[in-house]
Amino acid sequence: MTAFQGKQAEAFAPLAGVQVLDFSHVIAGPLASFYLAQLGATVIKVEGREGDVMRNTPRGAQAYAALNHGKQSLRLDMNDAAQKQEALKLAAKADILLDNLRPGALEKHGLGPGALLATNPKLIYCSVSGFGRAGSGPGSDPGANPWAGRPAYDHVVQAATGMALMAGNEGDPPIKVGFPAIDAATGLLAAFAMLAGLRERDRSGRGMLLDVSMSNAALQLMYPFTCDALTTGNTPPRVGNQGYSGSPAADLFETSDGWIAIGANKPKHVAALLRALKLDDIAADRSIFPDGLVTDGPAAFARAADPAKLKAALAAALRQHPAAALEETLAAQGVPVARLRRLGEFASELRAMPGSCAVQLGEGEASSWSPGLGFGVFQA
């Protein structure tokens, strides 16, 4: 096999020449248009008289600068006839219009998809909302979505979709994901939709309405469980910190000085983990592994006849070692592993790592750091 020796691209602007009119605010919409701007699109961010709330939120000020880097900024009062006319002129020339206001908010100013697609039939109108504009399935009734038009924020959608009852253990109170996961996923989904829309327009020559919702983004994040629930009606059990595989050796474990995540999902990982911890007696214990620890059988996640016994042995052994040493030793043995870090610690490691995704946006006091597009580009 020949290794690819491409040079990292210095300029990557596949959306150069694409004009985006961005009526979005807070996180989901601005993140979507941030990706488009980083891919070379010209993005005009339109804010109302009050401005984007993220500008004036201490927790969000740094995020605002990063989310809106590379965009042009424009304040327009839609209640002013001249300023509304300016918005209509911009929309007539745009390739994409993005909004994450409540469905209907732009319609009352003549900036809804019906009016704009009539005058600009090649426009890609991406509407981002909490629960969608209407039914989004094939042949759906436009009035079929009883949730359409409801206001929403990330933690509200986590509650509505069941995500807040996925974390923790059975019997625990609801636990929301500790960051706006759905907002970020919605931004990614909207960017994906707009890129697909551009490609479809290249093929057909026609514009379209893209209906992107936070609730659908949440279902995408929970995809394997969502498919099971849609198919069988099952609600997945809450399994705490255990990995998706269900392996008793895939969990978070306490160490002598902290915590470590181990993803010993396959029998070969479990065998390597037991060897590294010198737990040969556990590997040979037929009450745990009745047929022995088979590492060369068909692809399957690791299972144990007595998972509690295996987990207790691992927990006792891991508590004797510091997390950093375990991370290094187990990684060298091919076991998926990471010691628990705070985000700030991992971010510091990224900034010090040559070739990492961390990029500085802007210069001086107004600059901020970002994980960028999240992928590298290497020229052939």
Secondary structure, 3 states (H helix, E strand, C coil): CCCCCCEECCCCCCCCCCEEEECCCCCHHHHHHHHHHHCCCEEEEEECCCCCHHHHCCCCHHHHHHHCCCCEEEECCCCCHHHHHHHHHHHHHCCEEEECCCCCCCHHHCCCHHHHHHHCCCCEEEEEECCCCCCCCCCCCCCCCCCCCCCCCHHHHHHHHCHHHCCCECCCCCCCCCCCHHHHHHHHHHHHHHHHHHHHHHHHCCCEEEEEEHHHHHHHHCHHHHHHHHHHCCCCCCECCCCCCCCCCEEEEECCCCEEEEECCCHHHHHHHHHHCCCHHHHCCCCCCCCCCCCCCCCCCCCCCCHHHHHHHHHHHHCCCCHHHHHHHHHHCCCCEEECCCHHHHHHHHHCCCCCCCEEECCHHHCEEECCCCCCCEEC
